[in-house]
Amino acid sequence: MKNNTADKIVWAKKDLLGLEYLSREEIEVILYTAQSFKEVTTRQIKKVPALRGKTVVNLFYEPSTRTRASFELAAKRLSADVINIEVEASSVKKGETLIDTGRNIEALKIDIIVVRHNCSGAPNILARSVKSSVVNAGDGWHEHPTQALLDMFTLKSKLGHIEGLRVSIIGDIAHSRVARSNIWGMTKLVAEVTVCAPPMLIPEGIEKMGVKVTSDLDEALKNTDAINVLRMQFERDTQKAFPTKLEYFKQYGITDQRLKKCKKDIVVMHPGPINRGIEMSSDVADGANSVILEQVTNGIAVRMAVLYLVAHAKREIVA
C-alpha cells in the first residue's frame, strides 16, 4: 500500500467474487492486510483471535489441494470454526441446487462460504442468494481471485513493487481463470502484462483487457521481470492446439536454456499443479528463480486477509 493511504480504511464489500470488481485501492488493502498476517505464519503459535466465533464453510464442487487446504488453514489461524463439505457425498448428488445448498448452509448460522464451482458466475449467483459472505475460490473459466492476489503478493514481496513491472503470462490462456484474475489485478496495479500462448489458446479480444498478445515465446520472455506459467489443460483442448505434449514443451516449455537468455533475476511463478516436462522443466521449477513454493506459503496470509476483510465489511480497518 502507498504511504499516502489513509490511516483508516473502510472495506465495504461482504464478498470477494473477482478482481474485475475491485478498484486498485481495494486490491492494495488486501495486499497490505496480508502483509500483517504474513507475520503470524512465522510465529511458533500461528493463530490469532480475529475470527473467533465465526464459521467458514468450504464448498468445493471441483477437486483442489492447495486452495482448499490454504483456505482451511487461513480460517483456523484466524480462530474460526471450519466445515468442509464433500459435494460428492452431499445432497447435491440428489439434485439439490447451488442456491438451495447455500441457503441450507446459511440456516446453520454460518458466516462465510468459500465456493469453487465448475460454472462461471456460480459464486455471483450464490452471493445474491445468501446474506453470508461469499468468497470465490475459482469458477469455471471466469476468475480465481485469491490465486491472483497471492501471485501479486509474492511478486511484490520479491521485487518490492508491481507498478511498472513487465509480467508475462504463458500457457493455456483460453481456459485459465488464473490468467483472467491476474490480468485484472496486474493491470490495475499498473504492470505491463503480456500473454503468450498458441494462437488457438488465446481468447478473441483479450487485448481489450489491456494486455499485449503474442504467440512468440522468445518475445514474451524478452526483458520481462516475471513469468507466470500456467498449466496446459489438455483435457479442455478440444481444438487440438498441439498434437502431443512433447511438441508443446518444445515450443512453449520454460527450460533452463531459455531462462539463461532472460534477466538474471527473473521471477518464475506457477499456480500449480505443475506438469513437469510440459510447462517447464524440473530444473526451472526447482531453480533459484522459482517462487512456486513461496506462492503456496503466501496463499495462507492472503486468504487470511480476505476472510478477515469480508467478515468485517463496512467496519473500520486500522491500517
Secondary structure, 3 states (H helix, E strand, C coil): CCCCCCCEEECCCCCECCHHHCCHHHHHHHHHHHHHHHCHHHCCCCCCCCCCCCEEEEEECCCCCHHHHHHHHHHHHCCCEEEEEEHHHCHHHHCCCHHHHHHHHHCCCCCEEEEEECCCCHHHHHHHHCCCEEEEEEECCCECHHHHHHHHHHHHHHHCCCCCCEEEEECCCCCCHHHHHHHHHHHHCCCEEEEECCHHHCCCCHHHHCCEEECCHHHHHCCCCEEEECCCCHHHCCCCCCCCHHHHHHHHCECHHHHCCCCCCCEEECCCCCCECCCECHHHHCCCCECHHHHHHHHHHHHHHHHHHHHCCCCEEEC
